[in-house]
Amino acid sequence: MNERMSNAPVYYALAQARFSPIPAMSKYVNDIQDKLRRDGYPLFDVQQVNQLVVPATEEGAPAEAQLSQAVSWLITRSDRTAGFILGSGSISYHTTHYQTHNEFIPELLRGLNAVHETVVLDHVSRLGLRYLDAVLPGPSETVEQYLQSGLHGVEFAAERQYALAESAFTTDTAPLVPKGTLIARVYRMTSHLGFPPDMLPSGLTVLEKFTTKTPLSHAVIDTDHFAEGRMPVDPSQLQQQLISLHSAIKLVFGAIVTDHARNVWN
């Protein structure tokens, strides 16, 4: 992911910081939202998602699944290009108009700072970055031209419905947490360009060039890098940790795509 590609394939990016859950977060949302409103994020929505929870029981005892409702708050730019997702134990910054990590990472820290100033966090327990890149071949191109040969999938004399390649790595992620986890997935399918079910751009508008009018053969490169541990709420140190996460994503992205892809996107 070379910085500032002229035809960048990133169509959605998310950065997240997790912390110890704050059950009374709803009491603080207005103050957090007001801080971010003054920083250019005036839109505000409440999002409720149903979750199926299986409670822990004594060994051998039957467990009855229960339906619970998770609430999050969307704090978004007026043009719906980017915004924050605030939960009781996390804040995420997401955008469908990604530029470079130099603009992206500081915005997550802006949101985290608004939370910290309001509720006084003890520490951050997890930092993560995740990117979705679209491989959309031109009329005379194929997906294979964009991906390294090991990611072309199984060749078979039948119509392919989809293909998935996934690799997980243990990474070095100094300075705050020594090790991280990097997951790289490549999805291939013939359909409209979409999103994984756990990676939806709630409240945001997608760039026109990534809005497909008809189903097409394409691929999605999904890179997810995170580090877990007890990290101080220090913006400069957290920024360096996030830069470390981004650097590894950039390297694995380079290992996935071909020179042809780089020439098209640059």
Contacts in CASP RR format, 6 or more apart in sequence:
PFRMAT RR
TARGET T0000
AUTHOR 0000-0000-0000
METHOD contacts of the structure
MODEL  1
MNERMSNAPVYYALAQARFSPIPAMSKYVNDIQDKLRRDGYPLFDVQQVN
QLVVPATEEGAPAEAQLSQAVSWLITRSDRTAGFILGSGSISYHTTHYQT
HNEFIPELLRGLNAVHETVVLDHVSRLGLRYLDAVLPGPSETVEQYLQSG
LHGVEFAAERQYALAESAFTTDTAPLVPKGTLIARVYRMTSHLGFPPDML
PSGLTVLEKFTTKTPLSHAVIDTDHFAEGRMPVDPSQLQQQLISLHSAIK
LVFGAIVTDHARNVWN
1 8 0 8 1.000
1 10 0 8 1.000
1 131 0 8 1.000
1 133 0 8 1.000
1 249 0 8 1.000
1 250 0 8 1.000
1 253 0 8 1.000
1 254 0 8 1.000
2 250 0 8 1.000
2 262 0 8 1.000
2 265 0 8 1.000
2 266 0 8 1.000
3 100 0 8 1.000
3 101 0 8 1.000
3 102 0 8 1.000
4 99 0 8 1.000
4 100 0 8 1.000
5 265 0 8 1.000
5 266 0 8 1.000
6 265 0 8 1.000
6 266 0 8 1.000
7 264 0 8 1.000
7 265 0 8 1.000
7 266 0 8 1.000
8 98 0 8 1.000
8 265 0 8 1.000
9 133 0 8 1.000
9 134 0 8 1.000
9 135 0 8 1.000
9 136 0 8 1.000
9 221 0 8 1.000
9 261 0 8 1.000
9 265 0 8 1.000
10 98 0 8 1.000
10 131 0 8 1.000
10 132 0 8 1.000
10 133 0 8 1.000
11 96 0 8 1.000
11 98 0 8 1.000
11 132 0 8 1.000
11 133 0 8 1.000
11 134 0 8 1.000
11 193 0 8 1.000
11 206 0 8 1.000
11 207 0 8 1.000
11 210 0 8 1.000
12 94 0 8 1.000
12 95 0 8 1.000
12 96 0 8 1.000
12 98 0 8 1.000
12 131 0 8 1.000
12 132 0 8 1.000
12 195 0 8 1.000
12 199 0 8 1.000
12 201 0 8 1.000
12 206 0 8 1.000
13 94 0 8 1.000
13 95 0 8 1.000
13 98 0 8 1.000
13 104 0 8 1.000
13 129 0 8 1.000
13 130 0 8 1.000
13 131 0 8 1.000
13 132 0 8 1.000
14 92 0 8 1.000
14 93 0 8 1.000
14 94 0 8 1.000
14 129 0 8 1.000
14 130 0 8 1.000
14 199 0 8 1.000
15 92 0 8 1.000
15 93 0 8 1.000
15 94 0 8 1.000
15 104 0 8 1.000
15 105 0 8 1.000
15 107 0 8 1.000
15 108 0 8 1.000
15 127 0 8 1.000
15 128 0 8 1.000
15 129 0 8 1.000
15 130 0 8 1.000
15 242 0 8 1.000
16 90 0 8 1.000
16 91 0 8 1.000
16 92 0 8 1.000
16 93 0 8 1.000
16 108 0 8 1.000
16 126 0 8 1.000
16 127 0 8 1.000
16 128 0 8 1.000
16 129 0 8 1.000
16 130 0 8 1.000
16 226 0 8 1.000
17 90 0 8 1.000
17 91 0 8 1.000
17 92 0 8 1.000
17 108 0 8 1.000
17 112 0 8 1.000
17 124 0 8 1.000
17 126 0 8 1.000
17 127 0 8 1.000
17 128 0 8 1.000
17 238 0 8 1.000
18 89 0 8 1.000
18 90 0 8 1.000
18 124 0 8 1.000
18 125 0 8 1.000
18 126 0 8 1.000
18 127 0 8 1.000
19 89 0 8 1.000
19 90 0 8 1.000
19 115 0 8 1.000
19 121 0 8 1.000
19 122 0 8 1.000
19 123 0 8 1.000
19 124 0 8 1.000
19 125 0 8 1.000
20 89 0 8 1.000
20 121 0 8 1.000
20 122 0 8 1.000
20 123 0 8 1.000
20 125 0 8 1.000
21 88 0 8 1.000
21 89 0 8 1.000
22 28 0 8 1.000
22 88 0 8 1.000
22 89 0 8 1.000
22 119 0 8 1.000
23 88 0 8 1.000
25 86 0 8 1.000
25 87 0 8 1.000
25 88 0 8 1.000
25 89 0 8 1.000
25 119 0 8 1.000
26 71 0 8 1.000
28 115 0 8 1.000
28 118 0 8 1.000
28 119 0 8 1.000
29 73 0 8 1.000
29 86 0 8 1.000
31 118 0 8 1.000
32 75 0 8 1.000
32 86 0 8 1.000
32 111 0 8 1.000
32 114 0 8 1.000
32 115 0 8 1.000
32 118 0 8 1.000
33 44 0 8 1.000
33 73 0 8 1.000
33 75 0 8 1.000
35 114 0 8 1.000
35 117 0 8 1.000
35 118 0 8 1.000
36 75 0 8 1.000
36 84 0 8 1.000
36 110 0 8 1.000
36 111 0 8 1.000
36 114 0 8 1.000
37 44 0 8 1.000
37 75 0 8 1.000
39 110 0 8 1.000
39 114 0 8 1.000
40 77 0 8 1.000
40 78 0 8 1.000
41 75 0 8 1.000
41 76 0 8 1.000
41 77 0 8 1.000
41 83 0 8 1.000
41 84 0 8 1.000
42 77 0 8 1.000
42 78 0 8 1.000
43 74 0 8 1.000
43 75 0 8 1.000
43 76 0 8 1.000
43 77 0 8 1.000
43 78 0 8 1.000
43 80 0 8 1.000
44 73 0 8 1.000
44 74 0 8 1.000
44 75 0 8 1.000
44 76 0 8 1.000
45 73 0 8 1.000
45 74 0 8 1.000
45 76 0 8 1.000
45 203 0 8 1.000
46 71 0 8 1.000
46 72 0 8 1.000
46 73 0 8 1.000
46 74 0 8 1.000
47 71 0 8 1.000
47 72 0 8 1.000
47 73 0 8 1.000
47 74 0 8 1.000
47 85 0 8 1.000
47 202 0 8 1.000
48 69 0 8 1.000
48 70 0 8 1.000
48 71 0 8 1.000
49 69 0 8 1.000
49 70 0 8 1.000
49 72 0 8 1.000
50 67 0 8 1.000
50 68 0 8 1.000
50 69 0 8 1.000
50 70 0 8 1.000
51 67 0 8 1.000
51 68 0 8 1.000
51 69 0 8 1.000
51 70 0 8 1.000
52 65 0 8 1.000
52 66 0 8 1.000
52 67 0 8 1.000
53 65 0 8 1.000
53 66 0 8 1.000
53 67 0 8 1.000
53 68 0 8 1.000
54 63 0 8 1.000
54 65 0 8 1.000
54 66 0 8 1.000
55 63 0 8 1.000
55 64 0 8 1.000
55 66 0 8 1.000
56 63 0 8 1.000
57 63 0 8 1.000
71 87 0 8 1.000
71 88 0 8 1.000
72 85 0 8 1.000
72 86 0 8 1.000
72 87 0 8 1.000
73 85 0 8 1.000
73 86 0 8 1.000
73 87 0 8 1.000
74 83 0 8 1.000
74 84 0 8 1.000
74 85 0 8 1.000
74 86 0 8 1.000
74 202 0 8 1.000
74 203 0 8 1.000
75 83 0 8 1.000
75 84 0 8 1.000
75 86 0 8 1.000
76 82 0 8 1.000
76 83 0 8 1.000
76 84 0 8 1.000
76 203 0 8 1.000
76 204 0 8 1.000
77 83 0 8 1.000
79 205 0 8 1.000
80 203 0 8 1.000
80 204 0 8 1.000
80 205 0 8 1.000
81 95 0 8 1.000
81 96 0 8 1.000
81 97 0 8 1.000
81 204 0 8 1.000
81 205 0 8 1.000
82 93 0 8 1.000
82 94 0 8 1.000
82 95 0 8 1.000
82 96 0 8 1.000
82 97 0 8 1.000
82 107 0 8 1.000
82 204 0 8 1.000
83 93 0 8 1.000
83 94 0 8 1.000
83 95 0 8 1.000
83 107 0 8 1.000
83 204 0 8 1.000
84 91 0 8 1.000
84 92 0 8 1.000
84 93 0 8 1.000
84 94 0 8 1.000
84 111 0 8 1.000
85 91 0 8 1.000
85 92 0 8 1.000
85 94 0 8 1.000
85 202 0 8 1.000
86 115 0 8 1.000
91 108 0 8 1.000
91 111 0 8 1.000
91 112 0 8 1.000
91 115 0 8 1.000
92 108 0 8 1.000
93 104 0 8 1.000
93 107 0 8 1.000
93 108 0 8 1.000
93 110 0 8 1.000
93 111 0 8 1.000
94 201 0 8 1.000
94 202 0 8 1.000
94 204 0 8 1.000
95 104 0 8 1.000
95 107 0 8 1.000
95 204 0 8 1.000
96 201 0 8 1.000
96 204 0 8 1.000
96 205 0 8 1.000
96 206 0 8 1.000
96 207 0 8 1.000
96 210 0 8 1.000
97 207 0 8 1.000
98 104 0 8 1.000
98 131 0 8 1.000
101 242 0 8 1.000
101 243 0 8 1.000
101 246 0 8 1.000
105 239 0 8 1.000
105 242 0 8 1.000
105 243 0 8 1.000
105 246 0 8 1.000
106 239 0 8 1.000
108 242 0 8 1.000
109 235 0 8 1.000
109 238 0 8 1.000
109 239 0 8 1.000
109 242 0 8 1.000
112 121 0 8 1.000
112 124 0 8 1.000
112 233 0 8 1.000
112 235 0 8 1.000
112 238 0 8 1.000
113 235 0 8 1.000
115 121 0 8 1.000
116 233 0 8 1.000
121 233 0 8 1.000
122 233 0 8 1.000
123 230 0 8 1.000
123 231 0 8 1.000
123 232 0 8 1.000
123 233 0 8 1.000
124 231 0 8 1.000
124 232 0 8 1.000
124 233 0 8 1.000
124 238 0 8 1.000
125 228 0 8 1.000
125 229 0 8 1.000
125 230 0 8 1.000
125 231 0 8 1.000
126 226 0 8 1.000
126 227 0 8 1.000
126 228 0 8 1.000
126 229 0 8 1.000
127 177 0 8 1.000
127 226 0 8 1.000
127 227 0 8 1.000
127 231 0 8 1.000
127 238 0 8 1.000
127 241 0 8 1.000
127 242 0 8 1.000
127 245 0 8 1.000
128 224 0 8 1.000
128 225 0 8 1.000
128 226 0 8 1.000
128 227 0 8 1.000
128 242 0 8 1.000
128 245 0 8 1.000
129 224 0 8 1.000
129 225 0 8 1.000
129 226 0 8 1.000
129 242 0 8 1.000
129 245 0 8 1.000
129 246 0 8 1.000
129 249 0 8 1.000
130 199 0 8 1.000
130 222 0 8 1.000
130 223 0 8 1.000
130 224 0 8 1.000
130 225 0 8 1.000
131 221 0 8 1.000
131 222 0 8 1.000
131 223 0 8 1.000
131 249 0 8 1.000
131 253 0 8 1.000
132 195 0 8 1.000
132 196 0 8 1.000
132 199 0 8 1.000
132 220 0 8 1.000
132 221 0 8 1.000
132 222 0 8 1.000
133 220 0 8 1.000
133 221 0 8 1.000
133 222 0 8 1.000
133 223 0 8 1.000
133 253 0 8 1.000
134 193 0 8 1.000
134 210 0 8 1.000
134 218 0 8 1.000
134 219 0 8 1.000
134 220 0 8 1.000
135 143 0 8 1.000
135 146 0 8 1.000
135 147 0 8 1.000
135 218 0 8 1.000
135 219 0 8 1.000
135 220 0 8 1.000
135 221 0 8 1.000
135 257 0 8 1.000
135 261 0 8 1.000
136 193 0 8 1.000
136 210 0 8 1.000
136 212 0 8 1.000
136 216 0 8 1.000
136 218 0 8 1.000
137 143 0 8 1.000
137 145 0 8 1.000
137 146 0 8 1.000
137 216 0 8 1.000
137 217 0 8 1.000
137 218 0 8 1.000
142 217 0 8 1.000
143 188 0 8 1.000
143 217 0 8 1.000
143 218 0 8 1.000
143 219 0 8 1.000
144 152 0 8 1.000
145 258 0 8 1.000
145 260 0 8 1.000
145 261 0 8 1.000
146 219 0 8 1.000
146 257 0 8 1.000
146 258 0 8 1.000
146 260 0 8 1.000
146 261 0 8 1.000
146 264 0 8 1.000
147 186 0 8 1.000
147 219 0 8 1.000
147 256 0 8 1.000
147 257 0 8 1.000
147 258 0 8 1.000
147 261 0 8 1.000
148 255 0 8 1.000
148 256 0 8 1.000
148 257 0 8 1.000
148 258 0 8 1.000
150 165 0 8 1.000
151 165 0 8 1.000
151 186 0 8 1.000
151 256 0 8 1.000
153 163 0 8 1.000
153 165 0 8 1.000
153 188 0 8 1.000
154 163 0 8 1.000
160 188 0 8 1.000
160 190 0 8 1.000
161 189 0 8 1.000
162 187 0 8 1.000
162 188 0 8 1.000
162 189 0 8 1.000
163 187 0 8 1.000
163 188 0 8 1.000
163 189 0 8 1.000
164 185 0 8 1.000
164 186 0 8 1.000
164 187 0 8 1.000
164 188 0 8 1.000
165 185 0 8 1.000
165 186 0 8 1.000
166 183 0 8 1.000
166 184 0 8 1.000
166 185 0 8 1.000
166 186 0 8 1.000
167 183 0 8 1.000
167 184 0 8 1.000
168 181 0 8 1.000
168 182 0 8 1.000
168 183 0 8 1.000
168 184 0 8 1.000
169 181 0 8 1.000
169 182 0 8 1.000
169 183 0 8 1.000
169 184 0 8 1.000
169 252 0 8 1.000
170 179 0 8 1.000
170 180 0 8 1.000
170 181 0 8 1.000
170 182 0 8 1.000
171 179 0 8 1.000
171 180 0 8 1.000
171 181 0 8 1.000
171 182 0 8 1.000
171 225 0 8 1.000
171 248 0 8 1.000
172 178 0 8 1.000
172 179 0 8 1.000
172 180 0 8 1.000
172 244 0 8 1.000
173 179 0 8 1.000
173 180 0 8 1.000
173 225 0 8 1.000
173 227 0 8 1.000
173 241 0 8 1.000
173 244 0 8 1.000
173 245 0 8 1.000
173 248 0 8 1.000
174 244 0 8 1.000
175 237 0 8 1.000
175 240 0 8 1.000
175 241 0 8 1.000
175 244 0 8 1.000
176 227 0 8 1.000
176 229 0 8 1.000
176 231 0 8 1.000
176 232 0 8 1.000
176 237 0 8 1.000
176 238 0 8 1.000
176 240 0 8 1.000
176 241 0 8 1.000
177 227 0 8 1.000
177 228 0 8 1.000
177 229 0 8 1.000
177 231 0 8 1.000
177 241 0 8 1.000
179 227 0 8 1.000
180 225 0 8 1.000
180 226 0 8 1.000
180 227 0 8 1.000
180 228 0 8 1.000
180 245 0 8 1.000
181 225 0 8 1.000
181 226 0 8 1.000
181 227 0 8 1.000
182 223 0 8 1.000
182 224 0 8 1.000
182 225 0 8 1.000
182 248 0 8 1.000
182 249 0 8 1.000
182 252 0 8 1.000
183 222 0 8 1.000
183 223 0 8 1.000
183 224 0 8 1.000
183 225 0 8 1.000
184 221 0 8 1.000
184 222 0 8 1.000
184 223 0 8 1.000
184 224 0 8 1.000
184 252 0 8 1.000
184 256 0 8 1.000
185 220 0 8 1.000
185 221 0 8 1.000
185 222 0 8 1.000
185 223 0 8 1.000
185 224 0 8 1.000
186 219 0 8 1.000
186 220 0 8 1.000
186 221 0 8 1.000
186 222 0 8 1.000
186 256 0 8 1.000
187 219 0 8 1.000
187 220 0 8 1.000
187 222 0 8 1.000
188 217 0 8 1.000
188 218 0 8 1.000
188 219 0 8 1.000
189 217 0 8 1.000
189 218 0 8 1.000
189 219 0 8 1.000
190 215 0 8 1.000
190 216 0 8 1.000
190 217 0 8 1.000
190 218 0 8 1.000
191 215 0 8 1.000
191 216 0 8 1.000
191 218 0 8 1.000
192 212 0 8 1.000
192 214 0 8 1.000
192 215 0 8 1.000
192 216 0 8 1.000
193 210 0 8 1.000
193 211 0 8 1.000
193 212 0 8 1.000
193 216 0 8 1.000
193 218 0 8 1.000
193 220 0 8 1.000
194 220 0 8 1.000
195 201 0 8 1.000
196 222 0 8 1.000
199 222 0 8 1.000
212 218 0 8 1.000
221 253 0 8 1.000
221 256 0 8 1.000
221 257 0 8 1.000
223 249 0 8 1.000
223 252 0 8 1.000
223 253 0 8 1.000
225 245 0 8 1.000
225 246 0 8 1.000
225 248 0 8 1.000
225 249 0 8 1.000
226 245 0 8 1.000
227 241 0 8 1.000
227 245 0 8 1.000
231 237 0 8 1.000
231 238 0 8 1.000
231 241 0 8 1.000
254 262 0 8 1.000
END
